[in-house]
C-alpha cells in the first residue's frame, strides 16, 4: 500500500480523493478513516501533508472550494453531454481536471 501522506506531487490518489470528498462533505476524520480502514490520524496527516500541497492551498476550506468548483464543472459537463454538446463538455472536464488533478 502506498504511503499517501508522503506523496506531495502529481495527481490525487484514489484514497486522497476519498479523504477530500469526505472532508468537503462534512464528514469527520474518524468516519473517513473507518471507511478506508486506516487510522484517524492518518486522515489528518494525508490532508495536511499531501492533499493541500498537491492542490497548492494552505487551508481545508480552500481545498473544498476547488473541489466544489471542479464538481460544478463535472455536473455541467454531464448535462452538456446528455444534450449532445460533447466538445463543450470536454472543455469543462478539462477545467475540472486542472482544478483538481
KAQUIVEN-V832017 format. One record per helix or strand of 2 or more residues. SS is the DSSP state (2 for helix, 1 for strand). FROM is the first residue (numbers start at 1). TO is the last residue. If there is no record, write none. Layout:
ss={SS SS}
from={FROM FROM}
to={TO TO}
This chain:
ss={2 2 2 2 2}
from={14 29 40 60 86}
to={24 36 55 82 99}
